[in-house]
Amino acid sequence: MTNEITSARRHMLLATAATAGVLLAGCKSGKSGESARKPNEGEEVTPSEDLMREHGVLRRVMLIYDDAALRLETGGLDVDPGVLSQAAGIIKRFVEEYHEKLEEDYLFPRFEKSGLHKDLVAILRVQHAAGRRVTAQILSLSSGVRVVNPNDRKELAAALRRFNRMYEPHAAREDTVLFPSIHKIISGNEYDALGDEFEKKEDELFGEDGFESMVEKVAALERQVGLFDLNQFTPS
C-alpha cells in the first residue's frame, strides 16, 4: 500500500513539473518576443490625433503672436523680429505647407464627395487661402527695420490679430466637427492607411521626429520671449 501511495505521488509530482515547464517556456517565449519589439512599436498615432496635435503647435505659435501684437500696440515694448519671423516661418512650413496640405489633399475631397460637412469644408478652404495671405504679410512686416517703424508696427499688430481671430475658431471647428467625422466617410482600413500616409509625408518633410522637433522649435521661441513657463497663465 505504501509503495502504491509513493508511486502515485511520484506521478503527480512529475505531471506538475511538466505542466510548470510548459507554462514557464510559454512565459519565456512571450517575454522574448516583447523584448525584441521596439519600444514605440504599435503606438500608432491616428489621423485625427495627428491633425489635432498639429493644431497644438499652431496654438502655441498663436500665443507668441498674441504677445507680439500686445508689445507692438503698447509701443514702448520691444519685439524681437527674429522670433516673430521664425514663428511665422513655422506657420508657413509646418501648418500651411504640410498640415493644411494634408487636409486639402486627403480630407476635404472625401468630405466634398460624400456631401458631409460640404459647406464647412468650403469655408475652411477659403480660410486656408486667407491665412496664407496674412502669413505672407507677417513675414514681410517682421523684418528688423519695419518693426521699429510706427506705421508698420500698427499694421503688423493688426495682421497678427487677424490671423489669430480666424484660426482660433477655424481649428476648434475642425477639432470638434470635421476630424471626429472622418470615420463616417472612410473604412477602418482606409483610416489606417491614411495614418500611414500622414506619417510618411511628415518624415519626408521634417525627418523621423518631425513633430517632436517642431514642438521643440516652438518651445525655444517661447523661452526667448518668456512664455514657456505654463504656471504664469494660472489665475491668482
C-alpha positions, 0 to 999 in steps of 0.5 A, spaced: 500 500 500 505 504 501 509 503 495 502 504 491 501 511 495 509 513 493 508 511 486 502 515 485 505 521 488 511 520 484 506 521 478 503 527 480 509 530 482 512 529 475 505 531 471 506 538 475 513 539 473 511 538 466 505 542 466 510 548 470 515 547 464 510 548 459 507 554 462 514 557 464 517 556 456 510 559 454 512 565 459 519 565 456 517 565 449 512 571 450 517 575 454 522 574 448 518 576 443 516 583 447 523 584 448 525 584 441 519 589 439 521 596 439 519 600 444 514 605 440 512 599 436 504 599 435 503 606 438 500 608 432 498 615 432 491 616 428 489 621 423 485 625 427 490 625 433 495 627 428 491 633 425 489 635 432 496 635 435 498 639 429 493 644 431 497 644 438 503 647 435 499 652 431 496 654 438 502 655 441 505 659 435 498 663 436 500 665 443 507 668 441 503 672 436 498 674 441 504 677 445 507 680 439 501 684 437 500 686 445 508 689 445 507 692 438 500 696 440 503 698 447 509 701 443 514 702 448 515 694 448 520 691 444 519 685 439 524 681 437 523 680 429 527 674 429 522 670 433 516 673 430 519 671 423 521 664 425 514 663 428 511 665 422 516 661 418 513 655 422 506 657 420 508 657 413 512 650 413 509 646 418 501 648 418 500 651 411 505 647 407 504 640 410 498 640 415 493 644 411 496 640 405 494 634 408 487 636 409 486 639 402 489 633 399 486 627 403 480 630 407 476 635 404 475 631 397 472 625 401 468 630 405 466 634 398 464 627 395 460 624 400 456 631 401 458 631 409 460 637 412 460 640 404 459 647 406 464 647 412 469 644 408 468 650 403 469 655 408 475 652 411 478 652 404 477 659 403 480 660 410 486 656 408 487 661 402 486 667 407 491 665 412 496 664 407 495 671 405 496 674 412 502 669 413 505 672 407 504 679 410 507 677 417 513 675 414 514 681 410 512 686 416 517 682 421 523 684 418 528 688 423 527 695 420 519 695 419 518 693 426 521 699 429 517 703 424 510 706 427 506 705 421 508 698 420 508 696 427 500 698 427 499 694 421 503 688 423 499 688 430 493 688 426 495 682 421 497 678 427 490 679 430 487 677 424 490 671 423 489 669 430 481 671 430 480 666 424 484 660 426 482 660 433 475 658 431 477 655 424 481 649 428 476 648 434 471 647 428 475 642 425 477 639 432 470 638 434 466 637 427 470 635 421 476 630 424 471 626 429 467 625 422 472 622 418 470 615 420 463 616 417 466 617 410 472 612 410 473 604 412 477 602 418 482 600 413 482 606 409 483 610 416 489 606 417 492 607 411 491 614 411 495 614 418 500 611 414 500 616 409 500 622 414 506 619 417 510 618 411 509 625 408 511 628 415 518 624 415 519 626 408 518 633 410 521 634 417 525 627 418 523 621 423 521 626 429 518 631 425 513 633 430 517 632 436 522 637 433 517 642 431 514 642 438 521 643 440 522 649 435 516 652 438 518 651 445 525 655 444 521 661 441 517 661 447 523 661 452 526 667 448 520 671 449 518 668 456 512 664 455 514 657 456 513 657 463 505 654 463 504 656 471 504 664 469 497 663 465 494 660 472 489 665 475 491 668 482 
